[in-house]
Amino acid sequence: RIVQSQRLKTIRQLYEQFIKSMEDLEKNHENLLTGAQNELKKEMALLQKKIMMETQQQEMASVRKSLQSMLF
């Protein structure tokens, strides 16, 4: 009976360690995911800004061309 009790205690400890490890793994996964999402958001914002700048430059070039064709 003592041996059985010790085995149960060992199994219980292993189970608790396993649960704690799984919780830690889940937290790490969430942190990695959050970091990746933040990085992606920053990258998307930079690309959006770049696209807007390029669009503005194209529009300005178009306006210049139109004005030049009107003047000459």
TIVO-408511 format. One record per residue: x, y, z of N, C-alpha, C in turn; residue in one letter. Coordinates in steps of 0.02 Angstrom, whole numbers, padded with zeros to 5 digits, always signed. Atoms other than C-alpha are relative to their C-alpha. Layout:
% residues N
XYZXYZXYZA ...
% end
This chain:
% residues 72
+00041-00061+00000+00000+00000+00000+00043+00064+00000R -00045-00058-00003+00141+00120+00039+00030+00013-00069I -00029-00006+00067+00221+00085-00130-00052+00030-00048V +00054-00026+00043+00054+00116-00216-00012+00074+00014Q +00010-00070-00019+00033+00279-00120+00056+00044-00027S -00056-00037+00026+00207+00335-00170-00005+00008-00076Q +00009-00004+00073+00172+00293-00352-00052+00052-00018R +00052-00049+00013+00013+00393-00347+00025+00071+00011L -00029-00066-00015+00106+00539-00268+00047+00021-00057K -00046-00015+00055+00240+00529-00403-00039+00017-00063T +00042-00013+00060+00108+00521-00540-00033+00068+00005I +00032-00064-00011+00018+00670-00464+00051+00057-00011R -00052-00051+00009+00182+00770-00459+00018+00008-00074Q -00016-00002+00072+00223+00724-00639-00056+00034-00039L +00057-00031+00032+00048+00774-00691+00000+00076+00011Y -00002-00072-00016+00064+00943-00603+00057+00034-00038E -00055-00028+00039+00234+00972-00686-00019+00005-00073Q +00022-00001+00070+00159+00927-00854-00048+00058-00012F +00048-00054+00007+00015+01048-00830+00035+00068+00002I -00037-00063-00004+00134+01187-00777+00041+00012-00063K -00040-00006+00062+00246+01153-00927-00045+00019-00059S +00047-00015+00054+00095+01158-01043-00024+00073+00005M +00020-00069-00010+00039+01324-00967+00055+00048-00022E -00058-00041+00020+00214+01396-00989+00007+00001-00076D -00005+00005+00072+00219+01334-01168-00054+00042-00034L +00055-00039+00028+00050+01413-01202+00014+00076+00006E -00017-00071-00010+00108+01580-01129+00054+00021-00050K -00053-00016+00048+00266+01575-01234-00027+00005-00071N +00031-00001+00066+00164+01535-01388-00040+00065-00011H +00039-00062+00005+00047+01681-01353+00046+00060-00008E -00048-00056+00006+00196+01798-01329+00031+00003-00069N -00029+00002+00068+00274+01741-01492-00051+00024-00052L +00053-00019+00047+00109+01761-01583-00013+00075+00004L +00011-00072-00009+00082+01935-01510+00057+00040-00031T -00057-00033+00029+00258+01985-01559-00002-00001-00076G +00004+00006+00073+00234+01921-01736-00055+00045-00028A +00055-00042+00022+00068+02011-01751+00020+00074+00002Q -00023-00070-00005+00145+02175-01691+00049+00017-00055N -00049-00010+00053+00289+02156-01813-00035+00006-00068E +00038-00002+00062+00167+02122-01954-00039+00065-00007L +00037-00063+00001+00062+02274-01908+00047+00058-00018K -00048-00053+00016+00217+02385-01912+00020-00002-00074K -00020+00008+00070+00270+02314-02079-00056+00023-00047E +00057-00020+00042+00096+02339-02151-00009+00075+00000M +00006-00073-00004+00091+02519-02089+00054+00033-00044A -00053-00028+00041+00259+02554-02171-00015-00009-00075L +00017+00012+00070+00204+02475-02334-00058+00044-00023L +00057-00043+00016+00041+02571-02330+00024+00072-00010Q -00027-00067+00007+00137+02733-02304+00039+00007-00065K -00039+00000+00062+00254+02689-02447-00046+00003-00061K +00048+00001+00055+00107+02652-02562-00033+00068-00007I +00031-00066+00003+00024+02816-02515+00047+00052-00030M -00049-00047+00027+00185+02913-02552+00007-00010-00075M -00007+00014+00072+00203+02827-02721-00061+00024-00038E +00062-00022+00032+00021+02862-02763-00001+00076-00005T -00002-00074+00002+00043+03046-02717+00049+00024-00052Q -00049-00020+00050+00198+03057-02824-00027-00010-00071Q +00029+00012+00066+00107+02979-02971-00054+00051-00016Q +00051-00050+00010-00038+03098-02948+00031+00068-00016E -00034-00064+00014+00081+03247-02941+00029+00000-00071M -00028+00004+00068+00167+03188-03100-00056+00007-00052A +00058-00005+00045-00003+03171-03183-00025+00072-00005S +00022-00070-00001-00053+03347-03129+00049+00044-00038V -00051-00038+00037+00112+03418-03193-00007-00009-00075R +00006+00015+00071+00089+03331-03359-00062+00036-00029K +00061-00033+00023-00088+03398-03374+00010+00075-00006S -00013-00073+00002-00032+03576-03331+00046+00018-00058L -00046-00013+00056+00110+03567-03455-00035-00004-00067Q +00036+00007+00064-00005+03507-03592-00049+00059-00010S +00044-00058+00007-00124+03651-03553+00038+00063-00018M -00040-00061+00011+00014+03782-03553+00035-00001-00067L -00039+00002+00062+00108+03723-03706-00037-00034-00054F 
% end
